[in-house]
Amino acid sequence: MLRPADGIYGMQASLLKTLASPRRLELVHYLGEAGPTEVRKLAEHFGTTQPAISQHLAALRGVGLVDAVRDGREVRYQLADPEIVAACGLMRQILIRRIAKLGDLAASFESQMESVGANS
């Protein structure tokens, strides 16, 4: 039986799967800083092709993270909800703390190995 929460968890999983690309995360952060931007300018900024950027933007649009806004002949892409940058930033802070803990663990292990080697 499908639980009411399954729908939102499924949507969240789809969104997170889409964000599981370093380039897409980079695009989200860039759009959060730069605001609405054309594909051509995004491609120039990231040093890649317009089709590659367009594919990433299409994936982000598919889960509702990015909107396309037409201005005459130009189409600019912008974040649908600017808070996505804060959410991604929170995850980055969690990762930074995890890396710090792993660094502490590695340093402790190295220190123990050195003392074992000195006692041999």
N, C-alpha and C positions, 0 to 999 in steps of 0.2 A: 504494500500500500504506500502511495506517495504521501509523504509528510508535507505540511505547508512550507516548512523551511527549506525543503529540497530545491524548490524553484530558485530562491535567492542564492543558495549555495552553488547551484549549477551556474547561475549568471556570474557569481564571483569567481568561480573556477575558470570560466571562459575568459573573463577579463584578465585574470592573473596569467593565464596561459598566453594571452596576446602580449602581455607585458614581459614575458620571459625571453625577450630579445634585447640585448644590450643597445642596439641601434634604436629600437622603439622607445626604450626608456630615455635614451639621449634626446630623441625627438620630443618626447613629452616635456622634459626639462627645458629644452630650447624654446619650445612654443610657450611655456610658462613664463620665460624671461622676455622673449622677443615679441610675443603677441602674434596676431594674425600674419601669416607669411605664405608667399607663393611657393609652389613646388620648385621652381627654378632657383630661387634663393636658398631653399633648403638643400637642394642638391649641391649648389656651390659651397655652402657652409660645411657640409659633411664630406665634400670631395667625392661624391658618387653620382650616379646617373639619375635623371628624372624618373625613369621607369622604376628603379629600385626604391626611391623615396615614395613614389605613388603607391607601390605595393604595401609598404609599411603603413602609409596613411590610410589605405583602404582597410587594412586589418584593424587599425585603431578606430576608424569610423564604424566598423562592423560591430564593435562592442560598445559604441556610444561615447568613446573618449574624446573624439575629435569631430568637429563640425567643419563643413566647407561653406564658405560665405562668398557668393558671387558679387563682384564689383565691376560692372561693365563686362569687359572681356576677360578680366582676371578672376581667378579663384584663389582665395586665401584660406588657409587652414588654421584653425584655432582650437584650443582646448574647450570641450563642452562644459567642463566643470574645473575651474582652476584649482580646486582642493585636491585634485589628483596629484599635483606636485607635492603638496604637504604629505599625502599618504605615502608617496614614493620616498620622500625625505625621511619619514619615520622609519620605513623599512631599512633605509641606508644607515640610520643611526643604530638600529638593532644589529646590523651586520658589522658595523665598526666596533661596537662593544664585544661582539662575538670574536672578531679578529684579535682584539686586545686580550681577551681571555686566553685564546689559543697561543698568542705570543708569550703571555705569562707562563702558561703550561710548558711551552717549548723551552723557555729560559730556565725554568725550574728543573726540567728533565736534563738539560745540558749541564747545569750546575751539579746535579747528582751524578751524572756520568763522569764529569771531571774529578769529583771527589772519589769515586770508585777507582778511577784510573790512577789517582795519586796514591791510593792505599794499596795498590797492587805491587 
